[in-house]
Structure formats: C-alpha cells, structure tokens
Amino acid sequence: MHYLRIFTAFISELISRRQIIAEMTRRDFRNKYLGSYLGMLWAFVHPTVYIAILWFVFTFAFKSQPVNNVPYVLWLAAGIIPWFFFSDALSSATGSILENSFLVKKMAFSIGILPLVKLISTLVIHLFFLAMIFIMFVVHGSPIPVHCVQLPYYLAAALVLLLGLSWLTSSVIIFLRDVGQLVAMALQFMFWGTPIFWSIKLLPPSLQPYFKLNPVVYIVEGYRDSLINRVWFWEHWLQTLYFWGVTGFILVVGAVVFRRLRPHFADVL
C-alpha cells in the first residue's frame, strides 16, 4: 500500500502539470530541428523517405510474396512502425533528465514530466508514420480493415509501458551512466527477438510462448492484428492479461524508483 500511495501521488502530480507538459512538448519538437533549413519538415521527410525505400525494395527488388493477401511491404510496415516508436521513444526518454540537467535544481519544476515530454514528442512522428501506412494501403488497393479502430488501444498500451520504463532508466542513468549503453544493447537484442521481419508463426509452437513474454511482441503483433490479420485484442485475452500485469508492475516500479531517487539528482548532476 505504501508504494501504491507513492505511485498515485506521483501520477496526480503529473496530471496537475498537463499544461506545462504540452508546452514543453511543443518546444522539444521544435528545438529538435532548430537550425536546419527545412526545420520541422525534417520530422515528416524522414518517415516519408523511409516508407518509400521500403516500398521500392520489397515491391520491385525482392518481389516479396503477400502475407494474408496483403503486400509484404504493408505487413512489414505494420510491424516496424510500432518498433521504431518504441525504440526512439525509450532512447530519447532515457537521457531526458541528463539533457535538461539545468532544470533539476529548480525546486518548483517537476522533473518527472521530462521523460513524458520526450515520449509525446516522439508520438507526433509516430502518428505521421501511421498516416503513411494508411496511404500505402490505398496505393496498393488493399482494403483498410475495421479492426484498425483498435490501434489507439495498442498505442496507449505502448505509451504506458514506455512511461514506466523511461521513469526507471532516466532516473538510474543519473547515477550509472552506462545505462544508456545498456538500453541501446537491449534494444538491439529486442529488435531481433521481436517478430518484425519474421512471423512468430515460423517458430515451433513450443517456443512461441517464450517469445511472447516480451511485452513489445504484444504491441507489434497488435498492430499487425489491427491492420493485417483482422483480430480483435480481446481474442488474445490471456496475452492481454499478461501484458497489462507486466506493464502495470513496470509502471509502478518506475514511478517509485524515480520518486525515491529524485531528491538525490542535484547531488550528482
């Protein structure tokens, strides 16, 4: 109960600062591209070029076979887009406090919002990626399934998981700078251990449950279920319960660790 009180107090503090979060998110998104000729247009040029490369390579060069009567490039995009969001968001949020160390000693500032600001800033790019994949469906003449209405659910699931992880990593990295490298290594390992370029159905049935212990698999497969496989999230009720159990635990642990370590940030930075 003590840890739950710490967690709820921390969440209430963040909610009360929602206007500051919105303003800092706009500033972070703008500053990321400050000084370049195209400015914030780069945020949309990058995903457009990347999607165009995927489309050309897998449509014309490799001539990949369709998956579930959907072009392979759409199947791949449905898995790699949520992964890019997860990877980019966690990487940027991990260093969010170090990047804004000058704010740590300001007593009136709630530094717990910094990882959240990075997540929302990355979310803007992700939403543009999602718009691009819908355009790809139209270009390929593939019908957009009604199951795509559950994409906001999987997006919310990813944000909750990322919030817990980023509170944990962004606070521990203050005292152990190697955490940044460890996160990068973990993301590389997870990239190949998550069914992005390959289907989890290629694994023997006895091994599939072990790979599904990775909560990111739930999100990646959820995007594909929404866009390709046409499966509702409640049809995987056991995996859904597991995901939210693990994610809830990570969220509480991340919030408690962050709140416990926060008073000592100024001593190190």
ZIQUI-V988802 format. One record per residue. N is the residue number from 1. SS is DSSP state (H for helix, E for strand, C for the rest). D_FIRST is the distance of its C-alpha to the first C-alpha in Angstrom with 1 decimal. Layout:
# ZIQUI-V988802
n=N ss=SS d_first=D_FIRST
n=N ss=SS d_first=D_FIRST
This chain:
# ZIQUI-V988802
n=1 ss=C d_first=0.0
n=2 ss=H d_first=3.8
n=3 ss=H d_first=5.5
n=4 ss=H d_first=5.0
n=5 ss=H d_first=6.2
n=6 ss=H d_first=8.7
n=7 ss=H d_first=9.7
n=8 ss=H d_first=10.5
n=9 ss=H d_first=12.2
n=10 ss=H d_first=14.2
n=11 ss=H d_first=15.3
n=12 ss=H d_first=16.3
n=13 ss=H d_first=18.3
n=14 ss=H d_first=20.1
n=15 ss=H d_first=21.0
n=16 ss=C d_first=22.5
n=17 ss=C d_first=24.8
n=18 ss=H d_first=26.1
n=19 ss=H d_first=29.7
n=20 ss=H d_first=29.5
n=21 ss=H d_first=28.2
n=22 ss=H d_first=31.2
n=23 ss=H d_first=33.7
n=24 ss=H d_first=32.6
n=25 ss=H d_first=32.7
n=26 ss=H d_first=36.3
n=27 ss=H d_first=37.2
n=28 ss=H d_first=35.8
n=29 ss=H d_first=37.7
n=30 ss=H d_first=40.8
n=31 ss=H d_first=40.8
n=32 ss=H d_first=40.4
n=33 ss=C d_first=43.9
n=34 ss=C d_first=45.4
n=35 ss=C d_first=48.9
n=36 ss=C d_first=49.9
n=37 ss=C d_first=52.8
n=38 ss=C d_first=51.0
n=39 ss=H d_first=47.8
n=40 ss=H d_first=45.0
n=41 ss=H d_first=47.3
n=42 ss=H d_first=46.5
n=43 ss=H d_first=43.1
n=44 ss=H d_first=44.9
n=45 ss=H d_first=47.9
n=46 ss=H d_first=45.9
n=47 ss=H d_first=44.3
n=48 ss=H d_first=47.6
n=49 ss=H d_first=49.6
n=50 ss=H d_first=47.1
n=51 ss=H d_first=47.2
n=52 ss=H d_first=51.0
n=53 ss=H d_first=51.2
n=54 ss=H d_first=49.2
n=55 ss=H d_first=51.4
n=56 ss=H d_first=54.6
n=57 ss=H d_first=53.7
n=58 ss=H d_first=52.4
n=59 ss=H d_first=54.9
n=60 ss=H d_first=58.1
n=61 ss=H d_first=57.8
n=62 ss=C d_first=55.9
n=63 ss=C d_first=56.7
n=64 ss=C d_first=53.4
n=65 ss=C d_first=53.4
n=66 ss=C d_first=51.3
n=67 ss=E d_first=48.0
n=68 ss=C d_first=47.6
n=69 ss=C d_first=50.7
n=70 ss=E d_first=49.0
n=71 ss=C d_first=50.4
n=72 ss=H d_first=48.7
n=73 ss=H d_first=48.1
n=74 ss=H d_first=45.9
n=75 ss=H d_first=44.0
n=76 ss=H d_first=43.5
n=77 ss=H d_first=42.6
n=78 ss=H d_first=39.9
n=79 ss=H d_first=38.2
n=80 ss=H d_first=38.9
n=81 ss=H d_first=37.9
n=82 ss=H d_first=34.2
n=83 ss=H d_first=34.4
n=84 ss=H d_first=36.0
n=85 ss=H d_first=33.3
n=86 ss=H d_first=30.5
n=87 ss=H d_first=32.5
n=88 ss=H d_first=33.7
n=89 ss=H d_first=30.4
n=90 ss=H d_first=28.5
n=91 ss=H d_first=31.4
n=92 ss=H d_first=31.8
n=93 ss=H d_first=28.1
n=94 ss=H d_first=27.7
n=95 ss=C d_first=30.3
n=96 ss=H d_first=29.4
n=97 ss=H d_first=28.2
n=98 ss=H d_first=31.2
n=99 ss=H d_first=33.5
n=100 ss=C d_first=32.3
n=101 ss=H d_first=31.8
n=102 ss=H d_first=33.8
n=103 ss=H d_first=31.0
n=104 ss=C d_first=28.5
n=105 ss=C d_first=30.0
n=106 ss=C d_first=30.1
n=107 ss=C d_first=27.5
n=108 ss=C d_first=27.5
n=109 ss=C d_first=27.0
n=110 ss=C d_first=23.7
n=111 ss=C d_first=24.3
n=112 ss=C d_first=21.4
n=113 ss=H d_first=23.8
n=114 ss=H d_first=26.4
n=115 ss=H d_first=25.3
n=116 ss=H d_first=24.9
n=117 ss=H d_first=28.4
n=118 ss=H d_first=29.8
n=119 ss=H d_first=28.3
n=120 ss=H d_first=29.8
n=121 ss=H d_first=33.1
n=122 ss=H d_first=33.4
n=123 ss=H d_first=32.6
n=124 ss=H d_first=35.8
n=125 ss=H d_first=37.9
n=126 ss=H d_first=36.2
n=127 ss=H d_first=37.1
n=128 ss=H d_first=40.7
n=129 ss=H d_first=40.6
n=130 ss=H d_first=39.6
n=131 ss=H d_first=42.5
n=132 ss=H d_first=44.8
n=133 ss=H d_first=43.9
n=134 ss=H d_first=44.7
n=135 ss=H d_first=48.0
n=136 ss=H d_first=48.7
n=137 ss=H d_first=48.3
n=138 ss=H d_first=50.9
n=139 ss=H d_first=53.2
n=140 ss=H d_first=53.1
n=141 ss=C d_first=53.7
n=142 ss=C d_first=50.6
n=143 ss=C d_first=48.9
n=144 ss=C d_first=45.4
n=145 ss=C d_first=43.3
n=146 ss=H d_first=41.4
n=147 ss=H d_first=38.4
n=148 ss=H d_first=38.0
n=149 ss=H d_first=36.2
n=150 ss=H d_first=33.1
n=151 ss=H d_first=33.3
n=152 ss=H d_first=31.0
n=153 ss=H d_first=28.3
n=154 ss=H d_first=28.8
n=155 ss=H d_first=29.1
n=156 ss=H d_first=25.7
n=157 ss=H d_first=24.3
n=158 ss=H d_first=25.9
n=159 ss=H d_first=24.6
n=160 ss=H d_first=20.9
n=161 ss=H d_first=21.6
n=162 ss=H d_first=23.6
n=163 ss=H d_first=21.2
n=164 ss=H d_first=18.5
n=165 ss=H d_first=21.3
n=166 ss=H d_first=23.0
n=167 ss=H d_first=20.1
n=168 ss=H d_first=19.9
n=169 ss=H d_first=23.7
n=170 ss=H d_first=24.7
n=171 ss=H d_first=22.5
n=172 ss=H d_first=23.6
n=173 ss=C d_first=27.2
n=174 ss=C d_first=27.5
n=175 ss=C d_first=27.4
n=176 ss=C d_first=28.9
n=177 ss=C d_first=31.6
n=178 ss=C d_first=32.4
n=179 ss=H d_first=29.3
n=180 ss=H d_first=31.6
n=181 ss=H d_first=34.1
n=182 ss=H d_first=31.5
n=183 ss=H d_first=30.2
n=184 ss=H d_first=33.9
n=185 ss=H d_first=34.6
n=186 ss=H d_first=31.6
n=187 ss=H d_first=32.8
n=188 ss=H d_first=36.3
n=189 ss=H d_first=35.1
n=190 ss=H d_first=33.0
n=191 ss=H d_first=36.1
n=192 ss=H d_first=38.2
n=193 ss=H d_first=35.6
n=194 ss=C d_first=34.8
n=195 ss=C d_first=37.5
n=196 ss=C d_first=39.0
n=197 ss=C d_first=42.6
n=198 ss=C d_first=42.5
n=199 ss=C d_first=41.4
n=200 ss=H d_first=38.7
n=201 ss=H d_first=41.2
n=202 ss=H d_first=43.5
n=203 ss=C d_first=41.3
n=204 ss=C d_first=41.8
n=205 ss=H d_first=39.5
n=206 ss=H d_first=38.1
n=207 ss=H d_first=36.9
n=208 ss=H d_first=35.5
n=209 ss=H d_first=32.1
n=210 ss=H d_first=31.5
n=211 ss=H d_first=32.4
n=212 ss=C d_first=30.1
n=213 ss=C d_first=27.1
n=214 ss=C d_first=27.6
n=215 ss=H d_first=25.6
n=216 ss=H d_first=28.5
n=217 ss=H d_first=30.8
n=218 ss=H d_first=29.0
n=219 ss=H d_first=29.7
n=220 ss=H d_first=33.3
n=221 ss=H d_first=34.1
n=222 ss=H d_first=32.6
n=223 ss=H d_first=35.0
n=224 ss=H d_first=37.9
n=225 ss=H d_first=36.9
n=226 ss=H d_first=37.1
n=227 ss=H d_first=40.3
n=228 ss=H d_first=42.2
n=229 ss=H d_first=41.1
n=230 ss=C d_first=40.3
n=231 ss=C d_first=37.2
n=232 ss=C d_first=34.4
n=233 ss=H d_first=30.8
n=234 ss=H d_first=29.9
n=235 ss=H d_first=32.7
n=236 ss=H d_first=30.6
n=237 ss=H d_first=27.7
n=238 ss=H d_first=26.6
n=239 ss=H d_first=26.7
n=240 ss=H d_first=24.9
n=241 ss=H d_first=22.0
n=242 ss=H d_first=22.0
n=243 ss=H d_first=22.3
n=244 ss=H d_first=19.3
n=245 ss=H d_first=17.1
n=246 ss=H d_first=18.3
n=247 ss=H d_first=18.3
n=248 ss=H d_first=14.8
n=249 ss=H d_first=13.7
n=250 ss=H d_first=16.2
n=251 ss=H d_first=15.2
n=252 ss=H d_first=11.5
n=253 ss=H d_first=13.1
n=254 ss=H d_first=15.9
n=255 ss=H d_first=14.1
n=256 ss=H d_first=12.1
n=257 ss=H d_first=15.3
n=258 ss=H d_first=17.4
n=259 ss=H d_first=15.6
n=260 ss=H d_first=15.7
n=261 ss=H d_first=19.3
n=262 ss=H d_first=20.6
n=263 ss=C d_first=21.6
n=264 ss=C d_first=23.9
n=265 ss=H d_first=25.6
n=266 ss=H d_first=28.4
n=267 ss=H d_first=29.3
n=268 ss=H d_first=30.2
n=269 ss=C d_first=31.7
